[in-house]
Amino acid sequence: MPDDNGQHNAIIETDRLFIRKALSSQADIEMYHSLWTNPQVMTNVGFPNGLKTSREKIAEQIADQSPSEYESLLVVVLKDSATPVGECRLYRPDDKGISRTDVKLLPEHWGNAYGVEVKRGLLEYLFTHTDCVAVQGDPNKSNVASQKMQEAVGGKRIGEDVYRFPEHMRDYTCDVHSYIYMVFRTDWEKRQS
């Protein structure tokens, strides 16, 4: 396998994927630009016309991120081709012991169950590297595929939420109506045995 596919920098490895920190490479910058400016992807998180950003801003964001894997930009890479297919994030547990994750994939890679594979890897990482009691996901109510991903990894729907952007962002955003899913450590541990 070529060294540039993420194998040596992998934080998480699944059957078909590596998850690694974003690099200041042209491939990573292009993937983020394609992902974040895509209305198909970003409508689900409140940006119906995509995120207004530039390759330069993305490069700065990658360069300025912390050395930790938590709250950082993580790239999802296909093992067999070294192709970046999306991003994900890990969040440290909050004061209630709840961690969060985020998964976004480029539309051309939807329908391959990569999201479920990524989410399983993120759960395993959080439950084996932190003391979190649960991991939360909050898919948009209209994003049925993301809801199915949460359920496929053992997520239980426990509520609903509406995120409203600050007033100064209202011209280019929309409210995000979401379901709240939790994967509880106790349930995850039972499934591992």
C-alpha positions in Angstrom: 0.0 0.0 0.0 1.3 3.5 -0.7 2.4 5.5 2.3 0.3 8.6 1.3 -3.1 6.8 1.8 -3.1 7.5 5.6 -2.0 4.1 6.8 0.9 5.4 8.8 -1.0 8.4 10.1 -4.3 6.5 10.8 -6.0 7.3 14.1 -8.7 4.8 13.3 -8.7 1.9 10.8 -11.8 0.0 9.7 -12.2 -2.8 7.1 -12.2 -0.4 4.1 -11.1 2.9 5.5 -8.5 4.9 7.4 -9.4 8.0 9.4 -6.5 10.4 9.9 -6.0 14.1 10.7 -6.3 16.4 7.8 -3.1 17.4 6.1 -2.2 20.6 4.3 -2.2 18.6 1.0 -3.9 19.6 -2.1 -6.0 16.4 -2.0 -7.3 17.2 1.5 -8.0 20.9 0.7 -9.9 20.0 -2.4 -11.9 17.3 -0.6 -12.9 19.8 2.1 -13.7 22.5 -0.5 -15.9 20.0 -2.5 -17.6 18.8 0.7 -18.3 22.1 2.4 -19.4 24.0 -0.6 -21.8 21.2 -1.7 -25.5 22.1 -1.0 -26.4 18.4 -1.0 -24.2 17.9 2.0 -24.4 21.2 3.8 -28.2 21.6 3.6 -28.4 19.0 6.4 -26.3 21.2 8.7 -28.0 24.5 7.9 -26.2 25.8 4.8 -28.6 25.3 1.9 -26.2 26.9 -0.6 -23.1 25.2 0.8 -20.6 26.9 3.1 -19.1 30.0 1.8 -15.4 29.3 2.1 -12.2 29.3 0.0 -9.4 26.8 -0.4 -7.1 29.4 1.3 -9.4 29.5 4.4 -9.5 25.7 4.5 -5.7 25.5 4.3 -5.4 27.9 7.2 -8.0 25.9 9.2 -6.0 22.7 8.7 -2.7 24.4 9.5 -4.1 26.0 12.7 -5.8 22.9 14.2 -4.6 21.4 17.5 -2.3 18.4 17.6 -5.1 16.4 19.3 -7.5 14.3 17.3 -10.4 15.7 19.3 -12.3 18.6 17.9 -10.0 18.4 14.8 -10.5 17.9 11.1 -10.3 14.1 10.4 -10.3 12.8 6.8 -12.0 9.5 5.8 -9.8 7.8 3.2 -10.4 4.6 1.2 -7.7 2.1 2.0 -7.5 0.6 -1.5 -7.1 3.8 -3.5 -6.0 6.5 -1.0 -9.0 8.5 -2.1 -10.4 11.0 0.5 -14.2 10.4 0.6 -15.3 12.6 3.5 -14.7 13.9 6.9 -15.5 13.1 10.5 -15.0 14.5 13.9 -14.6 13.3 17.5 -15.5 15.4 20.5 -14.3 14.9 24.1 -17.0 14.1 26.7 -18.8 17.1 28.1 -19.5 17.6 31.8 -22.3 15.0 31.6 -20.0 12.4 30.0 -21.5 12.7 26.5 -19.2 12.7 23.5 -20.3 13.7 20.0 -19.4 12.7 16.5 -19.9 14.1 13.1 -19.7 12.4 9.7 -20.0 13.9 6.2 -19.3 12.1 3.0 -19.0 13.4 -0.6 -22.2 12.5 -2.4 -20.4 10.3 -5.0 -19.5 8.0 -2.1 -23.0 7.7 -0.6 -24.7 4.3 -0.6 -21.6 2.3 0.2 -22.2 2.0 4.0 -19.0 4.1 4.6 -21.0 6.2 7.1 -21.9 3.2 9.2 -18.3 2.0 9.1 -16.9 5.4 10.1 -19.5 5.8 12.9 -18.6 2.3 14.3 -14.9 3.3 14.2 -15.6 6.6 16.0 -17.7 4.8 18.7 -15.0 2.2 19.3 -12.4 5.0 19.6 -14.4 7.1 22.0 -15.5 4.2 24.2 -11.9 2.8 24.4 -10.0 6.1 24.7 -12.3 8.2 26.9 -14.6 7.7 29.9 -17.7 8.9 28.0 -21.0 7.3 29.1 -22.7 7.9 25.7 -22.0 9.2 22.2 -24.5 11.6 20.6 -25.4 12.1 17.0 -28.0 14.6 15.8 -29.0 13.9 12.2 -31.3 16.4 10.4 -34.9 15.2 10.4 -34.9 15.1 6.6 -31.6 13.1 6.4 -33.0 9.6 6.5 -29.7 8.0 5.6 -28.0 9.6 8.6 -30.8 8.4 10.9 -30.4 4.9 9.6 -26.6 5.1 10.2 -27.3 6.1 13.8 -29.7 3.2 14.2 -27.3 0.7 12.5 -24.7 1.3 15.2 -27.1 1.0 18.1 -28.2 4.6 18.4 -31.5 5.2 20.3 -33.6 8.2 19.4 -34.1 10.1 22.6 -35.4 13.4 21.5 -35.5 16.3 19.0 -33.8 19.6 18.7 -33.8 22.8 16.6 -30.5 24.7 16.1 -31.0 28.3 15.1 -28.0 30.2 13.8 -27.2 33.7 15.2 -29.0 36.6 13.7 -26.0 37.8 11.6 -25.9 34.4 9.8 -29.6 34.1 9.0 -29.2 35.4 5.4 -27.3 32.3 4.3 -28.4 29.6 6.8 -31.6 27.8 7.8 -32.7 26.3 11.1 -31.6 22.7 11.6 -34.4 20.4 12.9 -32.8 17.2 14.1 -33.3 14.0 16.0 -31.1 13.3 18.9 -29.6 9.7 19.0 -27.5 8.2 21.8 -25.3 5.2 21.8 -24.8 4.3 25.5 -21.6 2.7 26.7 -23.4 -0.1 28.5 -25.3 -1.1 25.3 -22.1 -0.8 23.2 -20.1 -3.0 25.6 -22.9 -5.6 25.5 -22.7 -5.7 21.7 -18.9 -6.2 21.9 -19.1 -9.4 24.0 
